[in-house]
Structure formats: structure tokens, C-alpha cells
Amino acid sequence: MRLLMLGGSEFVGRAVTDAALERGWDVTVFHRGRHAPPPGVSALTGDRTTGERGLAALAESGQGWDLVVDTWSGAPAAVRDAARLLSGRAGHFSYVSSRSVYAYPAAPGLGEDGPLVTGASPDGGGDVPYDRAKRGGELAALDTFGDRALLARAGLIIGPGENIGRLPWWLSRTARGGPVIAPGRPDAELQYIDVRDLAAWILDAAAAGLHGPYNTVSRPGHATMGGLLEACVRATGSDAELRWTDPEVLLAAGAEPWSDLPIWLPPGELYDTMHRGDHTKAHAAGLRCRPVEETVADTWAWLRALGGTAPHRPDRPPVGLDPELEAKLLAL
């Protein structure tokens, strides 16, 4: 198979690229050149934020591909322009979208036919909210590729290569040992996807010609908050002691769910939206999710190989509980 990866040097794009190379596929990466391309690929360089001129290298290559995978999360004009350029040169277009495209709040068990946000117009400019940008990207892909477009609506994505910092923060914190604030209840169910499982499914689904939207997430409760944090303690081999703390105490002290305490959300609409979506369609189409212990251990091995500091996307704020606030909470 011939794959064109739009992106491909970081996290999801890199996982897709690595998975395709492991299958012996012919991979071309089109990226901005901020990071070295993965070994074994053909690389084209351009900046999609500059419109059609940023796609010059892609246009001039004259190549064709069986599959295209796009992870773009900014203004949807970039998806539209790439899709139009590739419409006659690619057989299938996979867009890595998000469950954020569902209108908030999303009811527990919401499937792919749930109500959606209004997609941002590809003709608009300026900063676009993430949910509207992703829906706009979906519409741009569908407008050009129609039933040759696959929409992978991922939720929380973790695993080796993560450049947001959620699981890396928990691993780094537990590695330091001692008492650790553990939020909420250990049996709180989580829903997420290991980036490698997402990548493998996208390639399988695209090669099979699947199209339309799929919620690419684990089943709710595939792991629990306790299982995740206990796996972090085991993987790091530390003496960390998890101190489970009621949500009311955390919120009263000013600790922010999701940002100060990554991955965790207290019970309520946001928790239901993030951790209780329907997963059945993608699983019926072959999605398989590895155990949380494997995701945690492999992420720790990757983090150690980097010297303990994960890369971080400049367009995303840092995450993690401030040490002073943690000390205050531990003293309660």
C-alpha cells in the first residue's frame, strides 16, 4: 500500500507512520520540517497554513497514493485544500477527528448519529474553537472524498509519543515517590485509546474501504483511574503512596480536573461526555484495545529513553498539579 501521511513526525501521525512502515508499506510524509522525518519514509515539506502555495511540494510531486491520513486540528481550510489537491490522486482519505464534534453535553452511550456542533467554515480565518475546527475538517473531507472518507472520532489519546503531557505527568509524578494526590474514586471508569491501537485500526479500516464516522475509543471502563495510577506506580518502581481524595475537597482547594489532575473528571456532564461514549461500531469493525498496564509501561519506557522529559506541543498549555497546591492538599 502507498500511504501519504499529512504530518507524521509527532504523536498520532508518527504512530500511523510507524504502523505503516512495520507493515512494509510505502510511506510519504508531508510536514512542515520542524522535526526530522521518521527513518524509512519519503519526505515532502510545506506549510499548510499558507494555503495553496504551502502545498506546492505536494502538488509538484506528481505522485499518487492508495490512502491519505490527516490529523489536522486547526482551521479546516487546510483539510479542504489538501483534499481537493489529492481528490484525483488518492483512493481514500482518513481524517483523525474527535468526539468533541458532538454537541455538549453528550449523553452517556451517545453514538455516531448524535447531534453535532456547527463546523467552522473553511473560508473563515482566525482562531477556531477545537470542536468546530474538527467538525469543519470532517465536512471538508466529506465534501471532496464522500464515501471514500473515514472519520476517526477519537477521545482521550495516550501512549508513547504523547506530546500533551497527561500520562507523562502522572508517570513523572509517581516516579518521584512519596504521597501522591489521587483524585476521586479508584473505581472511576475511564475511556481512552492507546495511540498505537488507533493507528492500527485507521490503517486496517482505510485499507478495507470503510467510510463515515466511527467513535475510536475503548469501551467505558476498559480501565479505571485506580488501575491507571497503580500501573504508573508499578511501572516506575517507586514508593509512591496514592492518597485518594474526594472531588469536593479537590475542587474547594482550586484543583482543576483534566488540567491540574490530567485524565480525571468528577462525576457529571463532562465526565459522561468524555468517558462514557458509545464504542460498539468501531469495535465491530475491528478496533482492539490493549491493557492499560501495557500502555503505561511502554509510555514509561519511551519517556525514560528521552531522559524523562516528554515533548510538548506549543499550542497546548502544560498540565499537572502545582507542587504547592499538592502539598496543601496532602496536609488536609
C-alpha contacts under 8 A as a table, 3 or more apart, distances in Angstrom:
res1	aa1	res2	aa2	distance
1	M	25	W	5.14
1	M	26	D	6.22
1	M	65	W	7.94
1	M	66	D	6.22
1	M	67	L	7.70
2	R	25	W	6.04
2	R	26	D	4.78
2	R	27	V	5.98
2	R	28	T	7.85
2	R	64	G	7.97
2	R	65	W	5.01
2	R	66	D	5.19
2	R	67	L	6.47
3	L	20	A	7.66
3	L	25	W	7.09
3	L	26	D	6.18
3	L	27	V	4.85
3	L	28	T	6.20
3	L	65	W	5.73
3	L	66	D	6.12
3	L	67	L	4.93
3	L	68	V	5.79
3	L	69	V	7.68
4	L	27	V	5.99
4	L	28	T	4.84
4	L	29	V	5.92
4	L	30	F	7.33
4	L	65	W	6.30
4	L	67	L	6.28
4	L	68	V	4.72
4	L	69	V	6.50
5	M	8	G	5.72
5	M	13	G	6.98
5	M	16	V	7.85
5	M	17	T	6.86
5	M	27	V	7.23
5	M	28	T	6.15
5	M	29	V	4.83
5	M	30	F	6.24
5	M	68	V	5.90
5	M	69	V	5.12
5	M	70	D	6.44
6	L	13	G	7.56
6	L	29	V	6.07
6	L	30	F	5.00
6	L	31	H	6.34
6	L	68	V	7.33
6	L	69	V	6.12
6	L	70	D	5.00
6	L	71	T	6.95
6	L	72	W	7.92
7	G	10	E	7.53
7	G	13	G	5.66
7	G	14	R	7.78
7	G	29	V	6.33
7	G	30	F	5.70
7	G	31	H	4.78
7	G	32	R	7.76
7	G	70	D	7.08
7	G	71	T	6.99
7	G	72	W	7.96
8	G	11	F	7.88
8	G	12	V	7.46
8	G	13	G	3.89
8	G	14	R	4.41
8	G	15	A	7.67
8	G	16	V	7.24
8	G	17	T	5.91
8	G	29	V	5.91
8	G	30	F	7.42
8	G	31	H	7.00
8	G	37	P	7.38
8	G	38	P	7.70
9	S	13	G	6.19
9	S	14	R	4.86
9	S	31	H	7.60
9	S	35	H	6.30
9	S	36	A	6.96
9	S	37	P	5.65
9	S	38	P	6.41
10	E	13	G	5.70
10	E	14	R	4.84
10	E	15	A	7.76
10	E	161	G	6.88
10	E	163	N	7.68
11	F	14	R	5.19
11	F	15	A	6.04
11	F	160	P	7.59
11	F	161	G	4.76
11	F	162	E	5.47
11	F	163	N	6.51
11	F	195	V	7.55
12	V	15	A	5.06
12	V	16	V	6.26
12	V	71	T	7.40
12	V	161	G	7.98
12	V	195	V	6.10
12	V	199	A	7.12
13	G	16	V	5.19
13	G	17	T	6.17
13	G	70	D	7.88
13	G	71	T	6.63
14	R	17	T	4.96
14	R	18	D	6.01
14	R	38	P	7.59
15	A	18	D	5.13
15	A	19	A	6.07
15	A	161	G	7.98
15	A	195	V	6.59
15	A	196	R	5.83
15	A	199	A	5.90
16	V	19	A	5.14
16	V	20	A	6.19
16	V	196	R	7.50
16	V	199	A	4.63
16	V	200	A	7.06
16	V	202	I	7.95
16	V	203	L	7.54
17	T	20	A	5.21
17	T	21	L	6.22
17	T	27	V	7.10
17	T	38	P	7.79
18	D	21	L	5.12
18	D	22	E	6.15
18	D	38	P	7.87
19	A	22	E	5.13
19	A	23	R	6.53
19	A	196	R	7.61
19	A	199	A	6.68
19	A	200	A	6.33
20	A	23	R	5.15
20	A	24	G	6.59
20	A	25	W	5.45
20	A	26	D	7.81
20	A	27	V	7.11
20	A	203	L	7.39
21	L	24	G	5.01
21	L	25	W	5.37
21	L	26	D	7.15
21	L	27	V	6.90
21	L	40	G	7.40
22	E	25	W	7.48
26	D	41	V	7.36
27	V	40	G	7.85
27	V	41	V	5.24
27	V	42	S	6.37
28	T	41	V	5.53
28	T	42	S	4.58
28	T	43	A	5.71
28	T	44	L	7.37
29	V	37	P	7.33
29	V	41	V	6.59
29	V	42	S	6.14
29	V	43	A	4.86
29	V	44	L	6.13
30	F	43	A	5.96
30	F	44	L	4.66
30	F	45	T	5.59
30	F	46	G	6.95
30	F	58	L	7.37
31	H	34	R	7.90
31	H	43	A	7.61
31	H	44	L	6.53
31	H	45	T	5.16
31	H	46	G	5.97
31	H	47	D	7.14
32	R	35	H	7.97
32	R	45	T	5.37
32	R	46	G	5.09
32	R	47	D	5.25
32	R	48	R	7.99
33	G	36	A	6.69
33	G	37	P	7.60
33	G	45	T	5.96
33	G	46	G	7.57
37	P	41	V	7.22
37	P	43	A	6.69
38	P	41	V	6.23
44	L	57	A	6.15
44	L	58	L	6.69
45	T	57	A	6.42
45	T	58	L	7.97
46	G	54	G	4.96
46	G	55	L	5.78
46	G	56	A	7.15
46	G	57	A	6.51
46	G	58	L	7.87
47	D	50	T	5.94
47	D	51	G	7.90
47	D	54	G	4.61
47	D	55	L	6.93
48	R	51	G	5.71
48	R	52	E	7.50
48	R	54	G	5.07
48	R	55	L	6.28
48	R	78	A	5.67
49	T	54	G	7.01
49	T	78	A	6.49
50	T	53	R	6.37
50	T	54	G	5.14
51	G	54	G	5.50
51	G	55	L	7.09
51	G	77	A	7.77
51	G	78	A	6.91
51	G	81	D	7.15
52	E	55	L	5.23
52	E	56	A	6.83
52	E	81	D	6.71
53	R	56	A	5.26
54	G	57	A	7.68
55	L	58	L	5.27
55	L	59	A	6.13
55	L	82	A	7.41
56	A	59	A	4.99
56	A	60	E	5.94
57	A	60	E	5.20
57	A	61	S	6.05
58	L	61	S	5.36
58	L	62	G	7.57
59	A	62	G	6.41
59	A	85	L	7.02
63	Q	89	R	7.18
64	G	89	R	4.61
64	G	90	A	5.75
65	W	68	V	7.01
65	W	89	R	6.27
65	W	90	A	4.73
65	W	91	G	6.69
66	D	90	A	5.36
66	D	91	G	4.82
66	D	92	H	6.35
67	L	90	A	6.02
67	L	91	G	5.81
67	L	92	H	4.81
67	L	93	F	5.99
67	L	94	S	7.57
67	L	206	A	6.95
67	L	207	A	7.47
68	V	90	A	6.79
68	V	91	G	7.96
68	V	92	H	6.14
68	V	93	F	4.76
68	V	94	S	6.02
69	V	93	F	6.00
69	V	94	S	4.67
69	V	95	Y	5.92
69	V	96	V	7.43
70	D	79	V	7.70
70	D	93	F	7.65
70	D	94	S	6.22
70	D	95	Y	4.93
70	D	96	V	6.14
71	T	95	Y	6.09
71	T	96	V	4.88
71	T	97	S	7.24
72	W	76	P	7.93
72	W	78	A	7.58
72	W	79	V	6.93
72	W	95	Y	7.92
72	W	96	V	7.51
72	W	137	G	7.70
73	S	76	P	7.68
73	S	97	S	7.88
73	S	130	Y	6.92
73	S	133	A	6.42
73	S	134	K	5.97
73	S	137	G	7.75
74	G	78	A	7.75
74	G	128	V	7.03
74	G	130	Y	7.26
74	G	133	A	5.93
74	G	134	K	7.58
75	A	78	A	6.53
75	A	120	A	7.56
75	A	122	P	6.83
75	A	124	G	7.95
75	A	125	G	7.28
75	A	126	G	7.84
75	A	127	D	7.27
75	A	128	V	6.05
75	A	133	A	5.53
75	A	136	G	7.79
75	A	137	G	7.73
76	P	79	V	5.22
76	P	80	R	6.35
76	P	120	A	6.98
76	P	121	S	7.00
76	P	122	P	4.93
76	P	133	A	5.80
76	P	134	K	7.30
76	P	136	G	5.34
76	P	137	G	4.65
76	P	140	A	6.92
77	A	80	R	4.98
77	A	81	D	6.03
77	A	121	S	7.69
77	A	122	P	4.10
77	A	123	D	6.49
77	A	124	G	7.90
77	A	137	G	7.74
77	A	140	A	7.82
78	A	81	D	5.30
78	A	82	A	6.19
78	A	122	P	7.81
79	V	82	A	5.32
79	V	83	A	5.94
79	V	137	G	5.70
79	V	140	A	6.15
79	V	141	A	6.64
80	R	83	A	5.20
80	R	84	R	6.09
80	R	122	P	6.77
80	R	137	G	7.24
80	R	140	A	4.82
80	R	141	A	6.51
80	R	144	T	7.73
81	D	84	R	5.28
81	D	85	L	6.20
82	A	85	L	5.13
82	A	86	L	6.16
83	A	86	L	5.13
83	A	87	S	5.76
83	A	93	F	7.79
83	A	140	A	7.50
83	A	141	A	6.24
83	A	144	T	6.24
83	A	145	F	7.41
84	R	87	S	5.19
84	R	144	T	6.18
85	L	88	G	7.57
85	L	89	R	7.93
86	L	89	R	4.95
86	L	90	A	5.70
87	S	90	A	6.01
87	S	91	G	7.91
87	S	144	T	6.55
87	S	145	F	6.62
88	G	91	G	7.85
90	A	93	F	7.37
91	G	148	R	7.13
92	H	145	F	7.31
92	H	148	R	4.98
92	H	149	A	6.09
92	H	150	L	7.90
92	H	206	A	6.77
92	H	209	G	7.22
93	F	141	A	7.23
93	F	145	F	6.77
93	F	148	R	6.22
93	F	149	A	4.81
93	F	150	L	6.31
93	F	206	A	7.71
94	S	149	A	5.66
94	S	150	L	4.56
94	S	151	L	6.07
94	S	152	A	7.31
94	S	202	I	7.38
94	S	206	A	6.75
95	Y	137	G	7.71
95	Y	138	E	6.87
95	Y	141	A	7.14
95	Y	149	A	7.36
95	Y	150	L	6.11
95	Y	151	L	5.09
95	Y	152	A	6.23
96	V	151	L	6.16
96	V	152	A	4.92
96	V	153	R	6.45
96	V	154	A	7.20
97	S	101	V	7.97
97	S	134	K	5.73
97	S	135	R	7.55
97	S	137	G	7.72
97	S	138	E	7.00
97	S	151	L	6.08
97	S	152	A	5.38
97	S	153	R	4.59
97	S	154	A	6.26
98	S	101	V	6.08
98	S	131	D	7.71
98	S	134	K	6.65
98	S	152	A	7.10
98	S	153	R	4.08
98	S	154	A	4.66
98	S	155	G	5.90
99	R	102	Y	5.96
99	R	153	R	5.05
99	R	154	A	5.76
99	R	155	G	5.48
99	R	215	N	6.91
100	S	103	A	7.61
100	S	130	Y	7.75
100	S	131	D	5.10
100	S	134	K	7.77
100	S	155	G	7.63
101	V	116	L	5.60
101	V	117	V	5.61
101	V	131	D	5.09
101	V	132	R	6.78
101	V	134	K	6.50
101	V	135	R	5.49
102	Y	105	P	7.93
102	Y	106	A	6.41
102	Y	114	G	6.62
102	Y	115	P	5.80
102	Y	116	L	4.23
102	Y	117	V	5.80
103	A	106	A	6.25
103	A	114	G	7.98
103	A	115	P	5.64
103	A	116	L	4.76
103	A	117	V	4.94
104	Y	273	T	7.42
105	P	269	E	5.95
105	P	270	L	6.91
105	P	273	T	6.07
106	A	110	L	6.39
106	A	114	G	7.96
106	A	269	E	7.52
106	A	272	D	7.00
106	A	273	T	4.75
106	A	277	G	7.87
107	A	110	L	5.49
107	A	269	E	7.81
107	A	272	D	6.56
107	A	273	T	6.40
107	A	277	G	7.73
108	P	272	D	5.42
108	P	273	T	6.67
108	P	276	R	5.10
108	P	277	G	5.73
108	P	278	D	7.55
109	G	276	R	5.90
109	G	277	G	4.68
109	G	278	D	4.42
110	L	113	D	7.79
110	L	114	G	6.01
110	L	276	R	7.99
110	L	277	G	5.35
110	L	278	D	5.31
111	G	114	G	5.69
111	G	215	N	7.50
111	G	277	G	6.94
111	G	278	D	5.09
111	G	279	H	7.56
112	E	213	P	6.26
112	E	214	Y	6.40
112	E	215	N	6.66
112	E	278	D	7.93
116	L	135	R	7.98
117	V	131	D	7.14
117	V	132	R	6.37
117	V	135	R	7.03
118	T	132	R	6.10
118	T	135	R	7.02
118	T	136	G	7.77
119	G	131	D	7.86
119	G	132	R	4.61
119	G	133	A	6.37
119	G	134	K	7.28
119	G	135	R	4.52
119	G	136	G	4.04
119	G	137	G	7.71
119	G	139	L	7.25
120	A	124	G	7.29
120	A	128	V	7.09
120	A	132	R	5.04
120	A	133	A	5.48
120	A	135	R	6.94
120	A	136	G	4.70
121	S	124	G	5.37
121	S	136	G	6.14
122	P	125	G	7.95
122	P	136	G	6.85
122	P	140	A	7.42
125	G	128	V	7.82
128	V	132	R	6.74
128	V	133	A	5.80
129	P	132	R	5.51
129	P	133	A	6.00
130	Y	133	A	5.04
130	Y	134	K	6.15
131	D	134	K	5.33
131	D	135	R	6.32
132	R	135	R	5.10
132	R	136	G	5.93
133	A	136	G	4.98
133	A	137	G	6.12
134	K	137	G	4.96
134	K	138	E	6.28
135	R	138	E	4.98
135	R	139	L	6.31
136	G	139	L	5.13
136	G	140	A	6.18
137	G	140	A	5.05
137	G	141	A	6.21
138	E	141	A	5.21
138	E	142	L	6.18
138	E	151	L	6.69
139	L	142	L	5.04
139	L	143	D	5.88
140	A	143	D	5.11
140	A	144	T	6.61
141	A	144	T	5.61
141	A	145	F	5.89
141	A	146	G	7.32
141	A	149	A	6.30
142	L	145	F	5.22
142	L	146	G	4.47
142	L	147	D	7.34
142	L	148	R	7.99
142	L	149	A	5.87
143	D	146	G	5.87
145	F	148	R	5.06
145	F	149	A	5.33
146	G	149	A	5.67
147	D	150	L	7.87
147	D	211	H	5.63
147	D	212	G	6.94
148	R	209	G	6.94
148	R	210	L	7.58
148	R	211	H	5.86
149	A	210	L	7.87
149	A	211	H	5.16
149	A	212	G	6.26
150	L	206	A	7.00
150	L	210	L	6.32
150	L	211	H	4.15
150	L	212	G	4.94
150	L	213	P	6.30
150	L	214	Y	7.96
151	L	211	H	7.01
151	L	212	G	5.54
151	L	213	P	4.48
151	L	214	Y	6.21
152	A	202	I	7.32
152	A	213	P	6.08
152	A	214	Y	5.29
152	A	215	N	6.33
152	A	216	T	5.90
153	R	213	P	6.70
153	R	214	Y	5.74
153	R	215	N	4.72
153	R	216	T	5.56
154	A	157	I	7.11
154	A	192	Y	7.98
154	A	193	I	7.34
154	A	215	N	5.97
154	A	216	T	4.78
154	A	217	V	5.90
155	G	191	Q	7.65
155	G	192	Y	5.88
155	G	193	I	7.07
155	G	215	N	7.79
155	G	216	T	7.15
155	G	217	V	6.07
155	G	274	M	6.88
156	L	191	Q	7.18
156	L	192	Y	4.63
156	L	193	I	6.27
156	L	217	V	7.82
156	L	263	I	7.90
156	L	274	M	7.65
157	I	192	Y	5.83
157	I	193	I	5.04
157	I	194	D	5.90
157	I	195	V	5.85
158	I	162	E	6.08
158	I	166	R	7.63
158	I	167	L	6.58
158	I	192	Y	7.31
158	I	193	I	6.41
158	I	194	D	5.21
158	I	195	V	5.88
158	I	295	T	7.78
159	G	162	E	5.93
159	G	167	L	7.51
159	G	194	D	5.27
159	G	195	V	5.58
159	G	196	R	7.39
159	G	295	T	5.56
159	G	296	V	7.03
159	G	298	D	7.31
159	G	299	T	5.39
160	P	195	V	7.48
160	P	295	T	7.60
160	P	298	D	6.36
160	P	299	T	4.37
160	P	300	W	7.86
160	P	302	W	5.94
160	P	303	L	7.68
161	G	299	T	7.50
161	G	302	W	7.37
161	G	310	A	7.74
161	G	311	P	7.89
162	E	165	G	6.35
162	E	166	R	7.90
162	E	167	L	7.79
162	E	168	P	7.50
162	E	310	A	7.39
162	E	311	P	7.53
163	N	310	A	6.51
163	N	311	P	5.09
163	N	312	H	4.46
163	N	313	R	5.66
164	I	311	P	7.92
164	I	312	H	5.72
164	I	313	R	6.24
164	I	316	R	6.82
164	I	318	P	7.52
164	I	319	V	7.93
165	G	168	P	5.14
165	G	169	W	5.67
165	G	310	A	7.02
165	G	311	P	7.97
165	G	312	H	6.76
165	G	318	P	7.06
165	G	319	V	6.38
166	R	169	W	5.38
166	R	170	W	6.75
166	R	262	P	5.12
166	R	263	I	6.60
166	R	319	V	6.63
166	R	320	G	7.63
167	L	170	W	5.22
167	L	171	L	6.22
167	L	262	P	7.40
167	L	263	I	7.89
167	L	296	V	7.73
167	L	299	T	7.89
168	P	171	L	5.08
168	P	172	S	6.05
168	P	299	T	7.39
168	P	300	W	7.49
168	P	303	L	7.28
168	P	310	A	6.78
169	W	172	S	5.11
169	W	173	R	6.00
169	W	262	P	7.79
169	W	319	V	7.35
169	W	320	G	6.24
170	W	173	R	5.06
170	W	174	T	6.07
170	W	229	L	7.40
170	W	232	C	7.08
170	W	262	P	7.68
170	W	320	G	7.97
171	L	174	T	5.32
171	L	175	A	5.98
171	L	232	C	5.51
171	L	233	V	7.67
171	L	236	T	7.04
171	L	300	W	6.71
172	S	175	A	5.07
172	S	176	R	6.57
172	S	308	G	7.47
173	R	176	R	5.44
173	R	177	G	7.16
173	R	180	V	7.62
174	T	177	G	5.25
174	T	178	G	7.86
174	T	180	V	6.97
174	T	232	C	6.53
174	T	233	V	5.80
174	T	236	T	7.13
174	T	238	S	6.71
174	T	240	A	5.54
175	A	232	C	8.00
175	A	233	V	7.08
175	A	236	T	5.32
175	A	237	G	7.22
175	A	238	S	5.36
175	A	240	A	7.20
176	R	238	S	7.02
176	R	240	A	7.30
177	G	180	V	7.49
177	G	238	S	5.34
177	G	239	D	4.96
177	G	240	A	3.90
177	G	241	E	7.16
178	G	239	D	6.09
178	G	240	A	4.55
178	G	241	E	5.71
179	P	240	A	5.80
179	P	241	E	4.62
179	P	242	L	6.06
179	P	243	R	6.43
179	P	330	L	7.49
180	V	240	A	6.43
180	V	241	E	5.80
180	V	242	L	4.98
180	V	243	R	5.71
180	V	326	E	7.99
180	V	330	L	7.91
181	I	242	L	6.17
181	I	243	R	5.01
181	I	244	W	6.30
181	I	245	T	6.73
181	I	326	E	6.76
181	I	329	L	7.53
181	I	330	L	6.93
182	A	229	L	7.86
182	A	242	L	5.57
182	A	243	R	5.25
182	A	244	W	4.52
182	A	245	T	6.08
183	P	186	P	7.99
183	P	244	W	5.68
183	P	245	T	5.27
183	P	246	D	6.72
183	P	247	P	6.65
183	P	250	L	7.56
183	P	261	L	7.24
183	P	264	W	6.89
184	G	188	A	7.48
184	G	244	W	6.19
184	G	245	T	5.45
184	G	246	D	4.95
184	G	247	P	5.19
184	G	266	P	6.84
185	R	188	A	5.53
185	R	225	M	7.39
185	R	226	G	7.39
185	R	244	W	6.59
185	R	245	T	7.55
185	R	246	D	7.34
186	P	224	T	6.59
186	P	225	M	5.27
186	P	226	G	3.87
186	P	227	G	7.29
186	P	244	W	7.30
187	D	224	T	5.48
187	D	225	M	6.37
187	D	226	G	6.02
187	D	227	G	8.00
188	A	221	G	7.86
188	A	224	T	5.33
188	A	225	M	5.56
188	A	226	G	7.41
189	E	220	P	6.30
189	E	221	G	4.27
189	E	222	H	7.32
189	E	223	A	6.12
189	E	224	T	4.41
189	E	225	M	6.48
189	E	275	H	7.19
190	L	220	P	5.93
190	L	221	G	5.19
190	L	222	H	6.58
190	L	223	A	5.44
190	L	224	T	5.22
190	L	225	M	6.51
190	L	275	H	5.40
190	L	276	R	7.93
191	Q	217	V	6.51
191	Q	218	S	5.51
191	Q	219	R	6.24
191	Q	220	P	4.86
191	Q	221	G	6.24
191	Q	222	H	6.46
191	Q	223	A	7.15
191	Q	274	M	7.24
191	Q	275	H	4.55
191	Q	276	R	6.69
191	Q	277	G	7.90
192	Y	217	V	5.32
192	Y	218	S	5.51
192	Y	275	H	7.41
193	I	197	D	6.81
193	I	198	L	6.47
193	I	216	T	7.19
193	I	217	V	5.09
193	I	218	S	5.74
193	I	289	C	6.94
194	D	197	D	5.31
194	D	198	L	6.36
194	D	289	C	7.01
194	D	290	R	7.39
194	D	295	T	6.56
195	V	198	L	5.04
195	V	199	A	6.15
196	R	199	A	5.01
196	R	200	A	6.12
197	D	200	A	5.20
197	D	201	W	6.14
197	D	287	L	7.33
197	D	288	R	6.59
197	D	289	C	6.03
197	D	290	R	7.35
198	L	201	W	5.27
198	L	202	I	6.18
198	L	216	T	6.87
198	L	287	L	7.78
199	A	202	I	5.24
199	A	203	L	6.40
200	A	203	L	5.36
200	A	204	D	6.25
201	W	204	D	5.07
201	W	205	A	5.86
201	W	286	G	6.99
201	W	287	L	5.65
201	W	288	R	7.83
202	I	205	A	5.14
202	I	206	A	5.88
203	L	206	A	5.19
203	L	207	A	5.99
204	D	207	A	5.23
204	D	208	A	6.18
205	A	208	A	5.07
205	A	209	G	6.30
205	A	210	L	5.35
205	A	285	A	7.50
206	A	209	G	5.00
206	A	210	L	5.74
206	A	211	H	7.73
207	A	210	L	7.75
214	Y	281	K	6.44
214	Y	282	A	5.55
215	N	277	G	7.85
215	N	278	D	6.99
215	N	279	H	5.78
215	N	281	K	7.21
215	N	282	A	6.13
216	T	279	H	6.79
216	T	282	A	5.88
216	T	287	L	7.45
217	V	279	H	5.96
217	V	282	A	7.91
218	S	222	H	6.07
218	S	279	H	6.44
218	S	288	R	7.93
218	S	289	C	6.19
219	R	222	H	5.44
219	R	276	R	7.96
219	R	277	G	7.98
219	R	278	D	7.40
219	R	279	H	5.64
219	R	280	T	7.83
220	P	223	A	7.79
220	P	275	H	6.12
220	P	276	R	5.32
220	P	277	G	7.11
221	G	224	T	6.01
222	H	291	P	7.89
222	H	292	V	7.94
223	A	227	G	6.12
223	A	228	L	6.74
223	A	291	P	7.85
223	A	292	V	6.31
224	T	227	G	4.98
224	T	228	L	6.15
225	M	228	L	5.15
225	M	229	L	6.23
225	M	264	W	7.29
226	G	229	L	5.30
226	G	230	E	5.89
227	G	230	E	5.21
227	G	231	A	6.00
227	G	292	V	7.57
228	L	231	A	5.16
228	L	232	C	6.38
228	L	292	V	6.48
228	L	293	E	7.35
228	L	296	V	7.49
229	L	232	C	4.90
229	L	233	V	6.39
229	L	242	L	7.97
230	E	233	V	5.07
230	E	234	R	6.30
231	A	234	R	5.11
231	A	235	A	5.95
231	A	292	V	7.53
231	A	293	E	5.51
231	A	296	V	6.41
231	A	297	A	7.58
232	C	235	A	5.15
232	C	236	T	6.12
232	C	296	V	6.24
232	C	297	A	7.51
233	V	236	T	5.45
233	V	237	G	5.99
233	V	238	S	5.87
233	V	239	D	7.43
233	V	240	A	6.30
234	R	237	G	5.09
234	R	238	S	7.13
235	A	296	V	7.02
235	A	297	A	5.31
235	A	300	W	6.88
236	T	300	W	7.16
243	R	330	L	7.95
245	T	249	V	6.87
245	T	250	L	7.00
246	D	249	V	5.43
246	D	250	L	6.55
247	P	250	L	5.08
247	P	251	L	6.05
247	P	266	P	6.23
248	E	251	L	5.26
248	E	252	A	5.97
249	V	252	A	5.20
249	V	253	A	6.27
250	L	253	A	5.28
250	L	254	G	6.51
250	L	255	A	5.29
250	L	256	E	7.79
250	L	329	L	7.57
251	L	254	G	5.11
251	L	255	A	5.36
251	L	256	E	6.69
252	A	255	A	7.52
253	A	325	L	7.84
253	A	329	L	7.42
255	A	260	D	6.01
255	A	261	L	7.39
255	A	321	L	7.33
255	A	325	L	7.61
256	E	259	S	5.85
256	E	260	D	5.03
256	E	261	L	6.54
257	P	260	D	5.95
257	P	261	L	5.23
257	P	262	P	6.78
257	P	263	I	7.77
257	P	264	W	5.88
257	P	265	L	5.31
257	P	266	P	7.17
258	W	261	L	5.19
258	W	262	P	4.26
258	W	263	I	5.17
258	W	264	W	5.40
258	W	265	L	6.09
259	S	262	P	5.21
259	S	263	I	7.96
259	S	318	P	7.84
259	S	319	V	4.98
259	S	320	G	6.17
259	S	321	L	7.85
260	D	319	V	5.68
260	D	320	G	4.32
260	D	321	L	4.31
260	D	322	D	7.29
261	L	264	W	5.97
261	L	319	V	7.55
261	L	320	G	5.75
261	L	321	L	5.99
262	P	319	V	6.66
262	P	320	G	6.44
265	L	270	L	7.17
265	L	271	Y	5.43
266	P	271	Y	6.28
267	P	270	L	7.67
267	P	271	Y	5.58
267	P	272	D	7.49
268	G	271	Y	5.37
268	G	272	D	6.26
269	E	272	D	5.11
269	E	273	T	6.06
270	L	273	T	4.99
270	L	274	M	6.10
271	Y	274	M	5.23
271	Y	275	H	5.67
271	Y	276	R	7.38
272	D	275	H	5.51
272	D	276	R	4.98
272	D	277	G	7.34
273	T	276	R	6.16
273	T	277	G	6.55
274	M	277	G	6.89
278	D	281	K	7.92
279	H	282	A	6.03
279	H	283	H	6.39
280	T	283	H	5.15
280	T	284	A	5.97
281	K	284	A	5.18
281	K	285	A	6.35
282	A	285	A	4.90
282	A	286	G	6.50
282	A	287	L	5.61
283	H	286	G	5.10
283	H	287	L	4.43
283	H	288	R	6.65
284	A	287	L	7.15
290	R	294	E	6.78
290	R	295	T	7.21
291	P	294	E	5.53
291	P	295	T	6.74
292	V	295	T	5.06
292	V	296	V	6.12
293	E	296	V	5.22
293	E	297	A	6.04
294	E	297	A	5.19
294	E	298	D	5.98
295	T	298	D	5.40
295	T	299	T	6.07
296	V	299	T	5.15
296	V	300	W	6.18
297	A	300	W	5.15
297	A	301	A	6.26
298	D	301	A	5.03
298	D	302	W	6.18
299	T	302	W	5.08
299	T	303	L	6.06
300	W	303	L	4.96
300	W	304	R	6.08
301	A	304	R	5.20
301	A	305	A	6.24
302	W	305	A	5.12
302	W	306	L	6.55
303	L	306	L	5.20
303	L	307	G	6.60
303	L	308	G	5.05
303	L	309	T	6.48
303	L	310	A	6.15
304	R	307	G	5.03
304	R	308	G	4.82
304	R	309	T	7.92
305	A	308	G	7.19
306	L	309	T	6.22
306	L	310	A	6.98
312	H	316	R	7.68
312	H	318	P	7.92
313	R	316	R	5.61
314	P	317	P	7.52
321	L	325	L	6.94
321	L	326	E	6.42
322	D	325	L	5.34
322	D	326	E	6.20
323	P	326	E	4.96
323	P	327	A	6.08
324	E	327	A	5.10
324	E	328	K	6.24
325	L	328	K	4.98
325	L	329	L	6.21
326	E	329	L	5.08
326	E	330	L	6.09
327	A	330	L	5.07
327	A	331	A	6.21
328	K	331	A	5.24
328	K	332	L	6.72
329	L	332	L	5.39
